[in-house]
Amino acid sequence: MSEFSERLVRSFKQAADFAEGKAKPGTYRVTTYDDDGKPTIIADFSQEFLAEIDAEIAAEREAKKDRPAEAESV
């Protein structure tokens, strides 16, 4: 099965979890499936948590941009 097909199947399974009420919309779930198709949830993140992570990454990138300028001015 191609990588796209595998991702599509995973997306359908996650959508089924939402429809069955096993997962809340607004969360990001990392799930693996064994050869029999049985899911194992590795992690479950809320959108708020992911937004915090994105903000921290953006702050780190900005800090890296500012460091060379500070080193040149010294």
Protein Blocks (a to p, Z undefined) as FASTA:
>chain_A
ZZklmmmmmmmmmmmmmmnopacehiacdddddfkopacdfbdcdfklmmmmmmmmmmmm
mmmmmmmmmmmmZZ
